[in-house]
Amino acid sequence: MRSALLATGFWDKATLDSWEIPFGLWIEEIVFWLTTHVRGLLDAVEWPVDRLLELIIDNLLQDWLPWPVVLLLFLLLGLVTRNFLVGLGSAAGLLCCGLLGTAYWDLTMETVGMIIVAVLICTVIGIPLGILAARVDSFWSRLRPVLDGMQVIHPFVYLLPVIFLFGVRRTPGVLATLVFALPPIVRLTNLGIRQVPADVVEAARAYGASETRVMLDVQLPLARPSVMAGLNQTLLLSLSMVGIVAIIAGGGLGKPILSALNTADIPLGASAGAGLYFVGVLLDRISQPEDSDKRLNLLARMRDAWMTRADPVVPPTAGVEAPTAAGIQPPAAPPPQLIWSHVIGALAALTGGLVASLSTLLTWGRGAGLISGYARFDDTDLPGAHSGLDATGGSWFGITLALVGFAAAFGGASALWRPRSRDRFIASPSAFLAAGLVLASLAGAYLTVSPRGDNYSHGPGAWLAMVGAAVVLAGGLWATLGARSGHEPTRVKAREVAAVLMLALFLGFAGASGSWILDQRSDAAELAAELAAEAEGVNQGGLAAELLAEALAETRRVTVRGLAGDGPGIGYVVLVLTVAGTVAALGRLVRHRPAQNVLGSVVFGAGCAITAVGLAWIATFVRLATPALSAGAGAFIVVAGGLVLAAQGWRGSRSPSGTTG
């Protein structure tokens, strides 16, 4: 590493190659695992789409229904949804596609069928999601970033995982179309329901309407223009994917367009483009009513729904606050009281944080590199002492531990010096408990890694780091248990917790048992590299040795898993933290405020600890920057699972204002 920096200079962009993150290799491992172990689930996702395409395209539009019947159906569809003129124009547009030739008629029917299937599935999924997002704010806050990503990412990016997981042809093309076309109908359904006047909704509830009837008879009818606009946008986005889907042999009118682009065939491209124009215009006119076509009986339906309701139930009169005399100010808030459990927690954070941070300057290992031994051949037998900050010692485990230790020490000192700062996150008992869990997990993960070298032994620094982490953890737990809470217990939604925990458990177990090291090195390749160095003066010998080294290096691909007997064994630490965080999250369902505070802090700390261990492992391998070796996808999945668990415990880890002293 140092030689690379000296040779290229830190400001040279070539230095970035020494810190390359193997994101592509992680995704490759995940795809291989999915196609091997989750093939049944992928087939279950693909089966209904395939059956719908076969029913609508192969059976109905191309085999069972003659072309005049298809024209008549679109005439009736335009008449029902809009008016006679739109229906007649739709039939005329399809007729023009047929007059281009029999082949274009079949391609047009395939295009229309693919769009119908895509829009149908998007409607079945998107409208319920939009309704749920409009009714539950927390669900919308989590769904919105996902929809943003689905719209921002280019459609070509969707084709890559679709090809890897489902192959090619029209069914994978429709699956890629779903990802691109789903967000508009979800967003506009949510927007339309939220824009329904609040007084209309309250009036329906006052007349005794249930929430289901309010949704079906009031909100959805009033939101109909917005929902139809979302349906129209979904349809147009599905149509825009026709040309892109043709790249993976998706069929339809995109196929001749792609062929015309490749061969510069003007007649073929013009005919296919005209067919797409007619299809796009007729589908747009059918799916987007104008103002004059809107239904005028929405208020009548609301009135009919309310007429059968019972008299409203008058809620009991709430207590009236006593009037405050003019000019009299409310009493000032009392100064914060001294809570000895918080003082002890702050002292423990200050002391333990300093001990843990300073321990990284001491020896963490002797005789070999503990983690670097998995990354470099030479480090399996490396005489001398290695500190917690050295690349051959603690590396990013030590660096992260030092940073968290200094943060805990600063928080403890701040809480002792300025009592009012105890309400802040960095000086709260919850933060002390979370910091102790992170410190203990980093030190414990390092101490439990199986060494590769026979001469390796732990130094005093690693054990001293564990002692400092234990002090911070004990002080944070003591302070959290002693926190006063005069608030009512928080209602924790069991369904939301269960959904998040299922995801965290899956990611935790999959990451812990997944690959933590992707090794493509070879002893034979190393020997060939030495031969190349010896034959440097002879062009032929050097060239032959280099080719031999390159060929041998490509023949080996070894993955070392986190729970494997010959691996580092770090997956067991992640497994314990995942189970502990999950149990603590389930315990928060108990309506006992002090217990909720403690367990929320444990969940948050466990998630942060899992994330810290995964990031430290990845950063250590990035720091070593050995060719043909990288951290496996398991560590990447573990980081994702830790973030999910930390987000779940974030609310519970924050005590209400005034409850921490």
Backbone hydrogen bonds, N-H to C=O, Kabsch-Sander energy under -0.5 kcal/mol:
donor,donor_aa,acceptor,acceptor_aa,energy
5,L,1,M,-2.1
6,L,2,R,-2.5
7,A,3,S,-2.3
8,T,4,A,-2.2
9,G,5,L,-2.3
12,D,9,G,-1.3
15,T,12,D,-2.0
16,L,13,K,-1.3
17,D,14,A,-1.2
18,S,15,T,-1.6
19,W,16,L,-1.6
20,E,17,D,-1.0
23,F,21,I,-2.2
26,W,22,P,-1.7
27,I,23,F,-2.2
28,E,24,G,-2.1
29,E,25,L,-2.2
30,I,26,W,-2.3
31,V,27,I,-2.6
32,F,28,E,-2.3
33,W,29,E,-2.3
34,L,30,I,-2.5
35,T,31,V,-2.6
36,T,32,F,-1.2
37,H,33,W,-2.8
38,V,34,L,-2.2
42,L,38,V,-2.0
43,D,39,R,-2.3
44,A,40,G,-1.9
45,V,41,L,-1.8
46,E,42,L,-2.0
47,W,43,D,-2.2
49,V,45,V,-0.6
50,D,46,E,-2.4
51,R,47,W,-2.5
52,L,48,P,-2.3
53,L,49,V,-2.4
54,E,50,D,-2.2
55,L,51,R,-2.4
56,I,52,L,-2.8
57,I,53,L,-2.3
58,D,53,L,-1.0
59,N,54,E,-1.6
60,L,55,L,-2.3
61,L,56,I,-2.6
62,Q,57,I,-1.8
63,D,59,N,-0.6
64,W,59,N,-4.0
65,L,60,L,-2.4
70,V,66,P,-1.8
71,L,67,W,-2.1
72,L,68,P,-2.3
73,L,69,V,-2.4
74,F,70,V,-2.0
75,L,71,L,-2.0
76,L,72,L,-2.4
77,L,73,L,-2.3
78,G,74,F,-2.3
79,L,75,L,-1.8
80,V,76,L,-2.5
81,T,77,L,-2.3
82,R,78,G,-2.3
83,N,78,G,-0.6
87,G,83,N,-2.1
88,L,84,F,-2.6
89,G,85,L,-2.3
90,S,86,V,-2.3
91,A,87,G,-2.1
92,A,88,L,-2.2
93,G,89,G,-2.3
94,L,90,S,-2.1
95,L,91,A,-2.1
96,C,92,A,-2.0
97,C,93,G,-1.6
98,G,94,L,-2.0
99,L,95,L,-2.1
100,L,96,C,-0.8
100,L,97,C,-0.6
101,G,98,G,-1.5
105,W,101,G,-1.8
106,D,102,T,-2.1
107,L,103,A,-2.2
108,T,104,Y,-2.5
109,M,105,W,-2.5
110,E,106,D,-2.2
111,T,107,L,-2.4
112,V,108,T,-3.0
113,G,109,M,-2.5
114,M,110,E,-2.3
115,I,111,T,-2.3
116,I,112,V,-2.6
117,V,113,G,-2.4
118,A,114,M,-2.4
119,V,115,I,-2.9
120,L,116,I,-2.5
121,I,117,V,-2.5
122,C,118,A,-2.4
123,T,119,V,-2.4
124,V,120,L,-2.3
125,I,121,I,-2.1
126,G,122,C,-3.6
127,I,123,T,-1.7
129,L,125,I,-1.6
130,G,126,G,-2.7
131,I,127,I,-2.5
132,L,128,P,-2.6
133,A,129,L,-2.6
134,A,130,G,-2.0
135,R,131,I,-1.6
136,V,132,L,-2.2
137,D,135,R,-0.5
140,W,136,V,-1.8
141,S,137,D,-2.3
142,R,138,S,-1.2
143,L,139,F,-2.1
144,R,140,W,-2.4
146,V,142,R,-0.6
147,L,143,L,-2.2
148,D,144,R,-2.4
149,G,145,P,-2.1
150,M,146,V,-2.1
151,Q,147,L,-1.6
152,V,148,D,-2.4
153,I,149,G,-2.1
157,V,154,H,-1.6
158,Y,154,H,-0.7
158,Y,155,P,-0.7
159,L,155,P,-1.1
160,L,156,F,-0.8
160,L,157,V,-0.6
162,V,158,Y,-1.6
163,I,159,L,-2.7
164,F,160,L,-2.3
165,L,161,P,-2.4
166,F,162,V,-2.9
167,G,162,V,-0.7
167,G,163,I,-1.3
169,R,248,I,-2.8
173,G,169,R,-1.3
174,V,170,R,-2.4
175,L,171,T,-2.0
176,A,172,P,-2.2
177,T,173,G,-1.9
178,L,174,V,-2.1
179,V,175,L,-1.3
180,F,176,A,-1.4
181,A,177,T,-2.6
182,L,178,L,-1.5
185,I,181,A,-0.5
186,V,182,L,-1.4
187,R,183,P,-2.8
188,L,184,P,-2.7
189,T,185,I,-1.5
190,N,186,V,-2.2
191,L,187,R,-2.7
192,G,188,L,-2.6
193,I,189,T,-2.0
194,R,190,N,-2.0
195,Q,191,L,-1.6
196,V,193,I,-1.1
201,V,197,P,-1.6
202,E,198,A,-2.6
203,A,199,D,-2.0
204,A,200,V,-2.0
205,R,201,V,-2.1
206,A,202,E,-2.4
207,Y,203,A,-1.5
208,G,205,R,-1.6
209,A,204,A,-2.1
214,V,210,S,-2.6
215,M,211,E,-2.1
216,L,212,T,-2.6
217,D,213,R,-3.0
218,V,214,V,-1.3
219,Q,214,V,-2.6
220,L,215,M,-2.7
222,L,218,V,-1.9
223,A,219,Q,-1.9
224,R,221,P,-1.1
227,V,223,A,-2.4
228,M,224,R,-2.8
229,A,225,P,-2.0
230,G,226,S,-2.1
231,L,227,V,-2.3
232,N,228,M,-2.4
233,Q,229,A,-2.3
234,T,230,G,-2.3
235,L,231,L,-2.2
236,L,232,N,-2.3
237,L,233,Q,-2.4
238,S,234,T,-2.0
239,L,235,L,-2.0
240,S,236,L,-2.0
241,M,237,L,-0.8
241,M,238,S,-0.6
242,V,239,L,-1.5
245,V,241,M,-3.0
246,A,242,V,-1.1
247,I,244,I,-1.6
248,I,245,V,-1.4
249,A,246,A,-1.6
250,G,245,V,-1.3
254,G,251,G,-0.5
255,K,252,G,-1.5
257,I,253,L,-1.2
258,L,254,G,-2.4
259,S,255,K,-2.2
260,A,256,P,-2.5
261,L,257,I,-2.0
262,N,258,L,-1.9
263,T,259,S,-1.9
264,A,260,A,-1.3
265,D,260,A,-1.1
266,I,264,A,-1.0
269,G,265,D,-2.1
270,A,266,I,-2.6
271,S,267,P,-2.2
272,A,268,L,-2.2
273,G,269,G,-2.4
274,A,270,A,-2.2
275,G,271,S,-2.1
276,L,272,A,-2.2
277,Y,273,G,-2.1
278,F,274,A,-2.3
279,V,275,G,-2.2
280,G,276,L,-2.6
281,V,277,Y,-2.4
282,L,278,F,-2.3
283,L,279,V,-2.1
284,D,280,G,-2.0
285,R,281,V,-2.4
286,I,282,L,-1.9
287,S,283,L,-1.9
288,Q,284,D,-1.1
293,D,290,E,-1.4
294,K,291,D,-1.1
301,R,297,N,-1.9
302,M,298,L,-2.0
303,R,299,L,-2.5
304,D,300,A,-2.5
305,A,301,R,-1.9
306,W,302,M,-1.9
307,M,303,R,-1.8
308,T,304,D,-0.7
309,R,306,W,-1.9
314,V,312,P,-0.6
325,A,323,P,-0.5
328,I,325,A,-1.7
329,Q,327,G,-0.6
339,I,337,Q,-0.6
340,W,338,L,-0.6
342,H,339,I,-0.8
343,V,339,I,-1.7
344,I,340,W,-2.6
345,G,341,S,-2.1
346,A,342,H,-2.7
347,L,343,V,-2.6
348,A,344,I,-2.6
349,A,345,G,-2.4
350,L,346,A,-2.5
351,T,347,L,-2.9
352,G,348,A,-2.8
353,G,349,A,-1.9
354,L,350,L,-1.7
355,V,351,T,-2.4
356,A,352,G,-2.6
357,S,353,G,-2.3
358,L,354,L,-2.8
359,S,355,V,-1.5
360,T,356,A,-0.5
360,T,357,S,-1.2
361,L,358,L,-1.5
362,L,359,S,-1.3
364,W,386,H,-3.3
365,G,386,H,-1.6
366,R,457,S,-2.1
367,G,384,G,-1.7
369,G,379,D,-3.1
370,L,368,A,-0.6
370,L,392,T,-0.7
373,G,369,G,-1.0
374,Y,371,I,-1.5
375,A,372,S,-0.9
376,R,372,S,-2.2
380,T,377,F,-1.4
381,D,378,D,-1.2
382,L,367,G,-1.6
386,H,365,G,-2.5
388,G,360,T,-1.5
388,G,362,L,-1.0
389,L,360,T,-0.8
390,D,387,S,-0.5
393,G,390,D,-0.8
394,G,387,S,-1.5
395,S,390,D,-1.6
397,F,394,G,-1.8
399,I,395,S,-2.5
400,T,396,W,-2.3
401,L,397,F,-1.8
402,A,398,G,-2.5
403,L,399,I,-2.2
404,V,400,T,-2.6
405,G,401,L,-2.5
406,F,402,A,-2.4
407,A,403,L,-2.1
408,A,404,V,-2.5
409,A,405,G,-2.5
410,F,406,F,-2.6
411,G,407,A,-2.3
412,G,408,A,-2.4
413,A,409,A,-2.5
414,S,410,F,-2.5
415,A,411,G,-2.3
416,L,412,G,-1.8
417,W,413,A,-2.5
418,R,414,S,-2.8
421,S,418,R,-1.7
422,R,419,P,-1.8
423,D,420,R,-1.3
424,R,421,S,-1.7
427,A,424,R,-0.6
428,S,425,F,-1.3
432,F,428,S,-1.9
433,L,429,P,-2.4
434,A,430,S,-2.4
435,A,431,A,-2.9
436,G,432,F,-2.3
437,L,433,L,-2.0
438,V,434,A,-2.2
439,L,435,A,-2.7
440,A,436,G,-2.7
441,S,437,L,-2.2
442,L,438,V,-2.4
443,A,439,L,-2.5
444,G,440,A,-2.8
445,A,441,S,-2.8
446,Y,442,L,-2.0
447,L,443,A,-2.3
448,T,444,G,-1.7
449,V,445,A,-0.7
449,V,446,Y,-0.7
450,S,568,P,-1.7
456,Y,453,G,-0.9
457,S,366,R,-1.6
459,G,364,W,-1.4
461,G,363,T,-2.8
462,A,363,T,-0.6
462,A,459,G,-0.5
463,W,459,G,-1.0
464,L,460,P,-2.5
465,A,461,G,-2.1
466,M,462,A,-1.5
467,V,463,W,-1.9
468,G,464,L,-2.5
469,A,465,A,-2.3
470,A,466,M,-2.2
471,V,467,V,-2.0
472,V,468,G,-2.1
473,L,469,A,-2.6
474,A,470,A,-2.6
475,G,471,V,-2.4
476,G,472,V,-2.6
477,L,473,L,-2.3
478,W,474,A,-2.3
479,A,475,G,-2.5
480,T,476,G,-2.3
481,L,477,L,-2.3
482,G,478,W,-1.5
483,A,480,T,-1.1
484,R,659,T,-0.5
492,V,490,T,-0.8
493,K,491,R,-0.6
494,A,492,V,-0.5
497,V,493,K,-2.3
498,A,494,A,-2.7
499,A,495,R,-2.2
500,V,496,E,-2.1
501,L,497,V,-2.7
502,M,498,A,-2.2
503,L,499,A,-1.6
504,A,500,V,-2.5
505,L,501,L,-3.1
506,F,502,M,-2.3
507,L,503,L,-2.6
508,G,504,A,-2.8
509,F,505,L,-2.9
510,A,506,F,-2.6
511,G,507,L,-2.5
512,A,508,G,-2.7
513,S,509,F,-2.1
514,G,510,A,-0.7
516,W,560,V,-3.0
517,I,560,V,-1.6
518,L,630,S,-2.9
519,D,517,I,-0.6
519,D,558,V,-3.6
520,Q,518,L,-0.6
520,Q,628,A,-3.2
526,E,522,S,-2.1
527,L,523,D,-2.3
528,A,524,A,-2.4
529,A,525,A,-2.0
530,E,526,E,-1.8
531,L,527,L,-2.1
532,A,528,A,-2.1
533,A,529,A,-1.9
534,E,530,E,-2.3
535,A,531,L,-2.2
536,E,533,A,-1.1
538,V,535,A,-0.8
539,N,537,G,-0.6
542,G,535,A,-0.7
542,G,538,V,-2.8
543,L,539,N,-2.5
544,A,540,Q,-2.6
545,A,541,G,-2.4
546,E,542,G,-2.3
547,L,543,L,-2.3
548,L,544,A,-2.3
549,A,545,A,-2.6
550,E,546,E,-2.4
551,A,547,L,-2.3
552,L,548,L,-2.6
553,A,549,A,-2.1
554,E,550,E,-0.9
555,T,552,L,-1.3
556,R,553,A,-0.6
558,V,519,D,-3.5
560,V,517,I,-2.5
561,R,559,T,-0.6
562,G,514,G,-2.4
564,A,561,R,-1.1
567,G,564,A,-1.1
571,G,562,G,-1.6
572,Y,569,G,-1.0
573,V,570,I,-0.6
574,V,570,I,-1.4
575,L,571,G,-2.3
576,V,572,Y,-2.3
577,L,573,V,-2.3
578,T,574,V,-2.5
579,V,575,L,-2.3
580,A,576,V,-2.5
581,G,577,L,-2.7
582,T,578,T,-2.2
583,V,579,V,-2.5
584,A,580,A,-2.3
585,A,581,G,-2.1
586,L,582,T,-2.2
587,G,583,V,-2.0
588,R,584,A,-0.9
588,R,585,A,-0.6
589,L,586,L,-1.5
590,V,587,G,-1.6
592,H,590,V,-2.1
596,Q,592,H,-2.6
597,N,593,R,-2.3
598,V,594,P,-2.2
599,L,595,A,-2.8
600,G,596,Q,-2.4
601,S,597,N,-1.9
602,V,598,V,-2.1
603,V,599,L,-2.6
604,F,600,G,-2.4
605,G,601,S,-2.9
606,A,602,V,-2.9
607,G,603,V,-2.4
608,C,604,F,-2.4
609,A,605,G,-2.6
610,I,606,A,-2.6
611,T,607,G,-2.3
612,A,608,C,-2.6
613,V,609,A,-2.5
614,G,610,I,-2.3
615,L,611,T,-2.7
616,A,612,A,-2.5
617,W,613,V,-2.1
618,I,614,G,-2.2
619,A,615,L,-3.1
620,T,616,A,-2.0
621,F,617,W,-1.7
622,V,618,I,-2.4
623,R,619,A,-2.2
624,L,620,T,-1.9
625,A,621,F,-1.9
629,L,626,T,-1.2
630,S,518,L,-1.7
632,G,516,W,-1.5
634,G,515,S,-3.0
635,A,515,S,-0.7
635,A,632,G,-0.7
636,F,632,G,-0.8
637,I,633,A,-2.4
638,V,634,G,-2.3
639,V,635,A,-1.9
640,A,636,F,-1.7
641,G,637,I,-2.5
642,G,638,V,-2.6
643,L,639,V,-2.1
644,V,640,A,-1.9
645,L,641,G,-2.2
646,A,642,G,-2.6
647,A,643,L,-2.3
648,Q,644,V,-1.7
649,G,645,L,-1.8
650,W,646,A,-0.7
650,W,647,A,-0.5
651,R,647,A,-0.6
653,S,649,G,-1.8
654,R,650,W,-0.6
654,R,651,R,-1.1
655,S,653,S,-0.7
659,T,656,P,-2.3
661,G,658,G,-0.5
